[in-house]
Each structure stands twice: as C-alpha cells, then as structure tokens.
Amino acid sequence: MNGLSLPALNAGLNTLSFVLLIAGYICIRRRRLVAHRICMLAAFLVSILFLISYVIHHARVGSVPYPGGGFLRAIYFSILIPHVLLAAAIVPLALVTVWRALTGRFDRHIAIARITLPIWLFVSVSGVVIYLMLY
C-alpha cells in the first residue's frame, strides 16, 4: 500500500471501532436508538474491514516478533495474551449481539451486549497498544 502500511491501517481501524463503540454506547444511554444502531453497525463494519486487513497482512508477513526485551517484553505479553484470547471470543459475541438486535430480540441483545461491549473495547484498545509497541 503506497504510503500506508497494513499495521497502521489496522491500528486506525481499531481506533475508529473504539470511537464508534463509545459513541454508540453514549447514544443508547441517551435513548437515541437510530444513532446507536448506526454507530454500532459502523463499528461492526469497521471491525470486519480490520479483520480482512489483519488476515491479509499476516498472510503476507507471518507472525511479527516483539523487538524489545526485559520488562517491556513482559508488559507486551501481558497485553498480547488476553488480547488474542478475547479477540477470538469477540467474533462470535459480536455476531450474536448484532444478530439479536437486527432480529428485534432486544431483551437478549441487551443481555449479551453488556458482555460484548467491554470485551470489544478492550480488544480495540489493546490492539492499538500492541501496534504501538511493535512498530
């Protein structure tokens, strides 16, 4: 990609996803249902774009080792390990959460959204932190 690396794009998409999730949460707390729906569907779309870009990047370059050592290496892995585990979990959680909203099962949507949102936010933020630590 001329001028923009896929890791930088991925960090940008993670940041945008985080912002959209927070905006969507604020909207639902203020009972702005249409704005909430737009923000959350946009966050879902951005996350899909992230996943596509992430897979393309890692198919091209493989795993990227952490370049540092010592204490920072320990911090890096203390962020990376929960990030990876929760990133795997967020895919089905987000799919179910969005599906329940789109099918009008709002009582069940709300119940799972309370679990999905904090995990999704953590995965988005920790993805950016990992990018900053690697690059």
Secondary structure, 3 states (H helix, E strand, C coil): CCCCCHHHHHHHHHHHHHHHHHHHHHHHHCCCHHHHHHHHHHHHHHHHHHHHHHHHHHHHHCCCCCCCCHHHHHHHHHHHHHHHHHHHHHHHHHHHHHHHHHCCCHHHHHHHHHHHHHHHHHHHHHHHHHHHHHC
